[in-house]
Amino acid sequence: QVQLVESGGGLVQPGGSLRLSCAASGSISRINVMGWYRQAPGKQRELVATITSGGSTNCADSVKGRFTISRDNAKNTVYLQMNSLKPEDTAVYYCNAYVLSKVTTTYRRLEVWGQGTLVTVSS
């Protein structure tokens, strides 16, 4: 069993900043890719940014230059620093991770999602 718990969402004015955190816990042997996705009302879930265990990152064109993804492998935690926020960034942000789980001697590859955290950008 592996869980992802997000924190850091909230209400912010346009141009403001927020930092999201997502901590993984449970029967974890290794975490490969971690990432953030978002889903705005009436829209499909979309990729925001991903980061590998080695630190290679990828992010959507819509957030390049404004959002930065990072991770602390020792803490099994991924972060999303969001600057210069715009109203169109309003969405529920979900953490995602590809995990190699280990229970006694059994390994399983899992894709895990967090419960989501709401980010609202409004004046």
C-alpha positions, 0 to 999 in steps of 0.5 A: 500500500502506497499513499500520496498526500498533497498540501499547499493549495488555496486561494491566491491573487493573480500574480501571486505564488503557491508551493504544493507538496506531495509526500509518498508513504507506505511500502516503497522500494523506489519511486521513479517518475513523480509529477503534477497534473491538474483538472479545471472545471469542465476540462480533462486532466492535463500534465503540468510537470514531471521529474525523474528520480535523477532530476530530469524535468518536463513541463507543459508549455503553459507553465514554462517559466512560471512553475518549477518542479523539484523533489527530495528523494530522501523524503519521497516528496515532490514539490511544485513552485508556482509563480506568476499565477493566472486565473486559468491556473485554477484547478484541482492539482493531483500528485502522481507517482510511479512506484516500485512497492516492496512487501516482504519479498514481493515487488509490484509496480504501481501508479499512484494518485493523490487525492488532489488539492484545489488551487484558486487564482482570483482577485 
